[in-house]
């Protein structure tokens, strides 16, 4: 596909050789959050789902087996600019209803009016041109279609050690447009959004994951802006993360003898309905 427009840190950090770690380290999505998206879709027919920025297929796999979605999907078209991520997606998503192809937020390659719902998981903060993206989403959605976004996020307000961890890691963001900066919200100020979509609806779901020190380290190293660091700087991040975890007196243990503790998380969901 010509004209693929991708942030340089995303292109490098999610390039070849980084995506098996990403797929292993990143958490899947809570059933209640996926149900919330299903409730927003107003159609009694089998659904055409467009997933943009589908990555390695973490959300896709959760969607395809979800009890409220598994029999409701006609086709799922996944769009992902990274060839490395598409390669992992093709290996891990085996449902015949799902396909994956190259594409971006503003150039999906999907025909007009095809999708009942657009889902963007853990990705819209990378959109470089909100005006063009909103125009593209309106083009591919059916009348009364829904565009949704979902993010899994460490809950830095739930524990001091999580806040300390995030502070250490965020020192290396290097200008990447991460969710917490809120730059993605500028989409709602565009001419295209206000022309084509109703005001957004937002919901947050709190939960905890069972985790270990090694799993927290893997999640940290799976972040694009950490993956692009030189080896010595990456080792410094690992050392800093270990120090935070070992000092984290407010960790809530599940099994201290096995090093298993609770990792506070939240899932943030946005629903945007086409006018």
C-alpha positions, 0 to 999 in steps of 0.5 A, a space after each residue: 500500500 502506498 502512502 503508509 503514514 506511521 510514526 517513526 517510533 512505532 515503525 521501529 519499535 514494532 518492527 521485525 523481531 520485536 513482536 513475539 515479546 509484545 504478544 507474550 507480554 501484553 495483557 488481553 482484554 477484560 470480558 466486561 469491556 468487550 461486552 460494553 463494546 457489543 452493547 454499543 453496536 445496534 444491529 441484529 444482523 451478523 457484523 462486519 468488524 474492522 479492527 485498525 492497528 490490530 497488532 499481533 492479534 491480542 484483542 482479535 483473539 479475545 473478540 472472536 471467542 467472547 460469548 457475546 461476539 463469537 456467533 455475531 461476527 460475519 467477517 473481521 478485517 484487521 488492518 496493521 501497518 507493521 509487517 512484523 506484527 502482521 506476521 505474528 497475527 497470521 500465526 496466532 489468529 486462525 479463525 477463518 472469518 478473520 483476515 489481516 492486511 496492510 493499512 493505516 488509520 487514514 488508509 484502511 483499504 476497506 470499501 465504502 460502508 462495509 463496517 458495522 463497527 470499527 475497533 481500535 485496541 491500544 493504538 489510536 494514540 499513534 494516529 498522525 492525522 486525526 482529520 483524515 482518520 475521522 474522515 476514513 472511519 466515516 467512509 467505511 462505516 455503515 449508517 449508524 455504525 460505531 467506532 470504538 477505542 479500547 486501551 489497557 493501562 497500568 493504574 498508577 493511582 492504585 499503588 505507589 509502586 506502579 506510579 514509580 514504575 511508570 515514572 521511570 519508564 516514561 523518562 524514555 518516551 522520546 516524544 512518542 504520542 502516548 495515551 496519557 498525554 491525551 493528544 488522541 483527544 484532538 480527534 474530537 475537535 476536528 471538523 470531520 469528527 463533528 460532521 460525522 460523529 456524535 459526542 463520544 462516550 467514555 467508560 473505565 473498568 478497574 481490575 488487577 492482573 496476577 503478575 511476577 517481576 519477570 512479567 512486569 519487565 517483559 511488559 516494560 520492554 515491549 513498549 515501542 520507545 523502550 524497544 528502540 533503545 540501545 542495549 546499555 540504555 535498555 539494561 538501565 531501564 531493566 535495572 530501574 524497574 527491578 529497583 522499583 519492584 524490590 522497593 515496592 512495599 505496597 505490592 499486594 501479594 497473591 503468593 509471596 513465596 512464588 513471587 506472584 502479586 497484583 498488578 493494578 490495571 484499568 481498561 479505558 473504552 471510548 464509543 463514537 457513534 456515526 451520525 
